[in-house]
Amino acid sequence: QVQLVESGGGLVQPGGSLRLSCAASGTFFGPYDKSWYRQAPGKQRELVATISSGGTTNYADSVKGRFTITRDNAKKRVDLQMNSLKPEDTAVYYCNWRDLARANHYWGQGTQVTVSS
């Protein structure tokens, strides 16, 4: 089992930046694809960014060029650097690890990001 804890959310003005972190603990098998999702009020949860077990990154069109996903395997951490934030980025952001060998998904509890002046 993997436990995930997100941090770094908060209130930021439009055009500002935030860095989200996801720290993992527990028993690890893997390999893992690691992702950030978000869910805005009244909307479905959507995939924001993924870094594959091989290091390939993919982004939702809405965040390309503004968000960057990185990982530190030694520290068992995945970060999401968010720049040029817009009000439409307001959501609860969730960390997700997908165990490719066992088809398990692990989720964090979420961290609130609010972009507002």
C-alpha positions in Angstrom: 0.0 0.0 0.0 1.1 3.5 -0.8 0.0 6.6 1.1 0.1 10.0 -0.6 0.0 13.4 1.0 -0.2 16.6 -1.0 0.9 20.0 0.1 1.5 23.5 -1.3 -2.0 24.6 -2.1 -3.3 28.0 -1.3 -4.7 31.3 -2.5 -2.8 33.1 -5.3 -3.5 36.0 -7.6 -4.0 35.5 -11.3 -0.6 35.3 -13.0 1.1 34.0 -9.8 2.8 30.6 -9.1 2.4 27.7 -6.8 4.3 24.5 -6.3 2.4 21.4 -5.2 4.2 18.5 -3.7 3.1 14.9 -3.2 5.0 12.8 -0.7 4.7 9.0 -0.7 5.2 6.5 2.0 4.4 2.8 2.6 5.3 -0.3 0.7 6.4 0.1 -2.8 6.3 -2.2 -5.8 5.6 -0.5 -9.1 6.6 0.6 -11.5 4.4 3.6 -11.2 3.0 6.3 -13.5 2.5 9.4 -11.4 -0.1 12.1 -12.1 -1.8 15.2 -10.9 -5.6 15.5 -11.3 -7.9 18.3 -10.4 -11.6 18.8 -9.7 -13.3 22.1 -9.7 -16.7 22.6 -8.0 -19.5 21.0 -10.1 -17.1 19.4 -12.6 -15.6 16.0 -13.1 -12.1 15.2 -12.0 -9.7 15.8 -14.9 -6.1 14.7 -15.6 -3.7 17.6 -15.4 -0.2 16.1 -15.9 1.5 12.7 -15.9 5.1 11.5 -15.6 5.4 7.9 -16.7 7.6 5.3 -15.0 10.1 6.0 -17.9 10.1 9.7 -17.3 7.8 10.8 -20.2 5.6 13.8 -19.4 2.1 14.6 -20.7 -0.1 17.6 -20.0 -3.6 18.6 -20.5 -3.9 21.2 -23.3 -5.2 23.8 -20.8 -2.0 23.7 -18.8 0.7 23.1 -21.4 3.5 25.6 -21.2 2.4 26.7 -17.7 2.7 23.6 -15.5 5.6 21.3 -15.1 5.5 17.9 -13.4 8.7 16.5 -11.9 9.7 13.6 -9.7 12.4 12.7 -7.2 12.5 8.9 -7.0 14.9 8.9 -4.1 12.7 11.1 -2.0 9.5 9.4 -3.4 8.1 12.8 -4.3 6.2 14.3 -7.2 5.9 18.0 -7.7 3.7 20.2 -9.9 5.1 23.6 -10.6 2.2 25.9 -11.7 3.0 29.2 -13.3 0.8 31.9 -14.9 -2.1 30.7 -12.9 -5.6 31.6 -14.1 -8.9 31.7 -12.2 -10.0 28.6 -14.1 -7.2 26.7 -12.5 -9.1 26.9 -9.2 -9.7 23.3 -8.0 -8.8 20.7 -5.5 -5.6 19.0 -6.8 -5.0 15.3 -6.2 -1.9 13.3 -6.5 -2.3 9.8 -8.1 0.1 6.9 -8.4 -0.8 4.0 -10.7 0.9 0.7 -10.1 1.4 -0.6 -13.6 2.1 -4.2 -12.5 -0.9 -4.5 -10.2 -3.4 -2.1 -11.8 -3.8 -0.3 -8.5 -4.5 3.4 -8.1 -3.5 5.4 -5.0 -4.9 8.8 -4.3 -4.0 11.6 -1.9 -6.5 13.6 0.1 -6.2 16.7 -2.2 -5.0 20.2 -1.7 -7.1 23.3 -2.6 -5.7 25.8 -5.1 -7.6 29.1 -5.4 -6.7 31.7 -8.0 -8.4 34.9 -7.3 -7.7 38.6 -7.0 
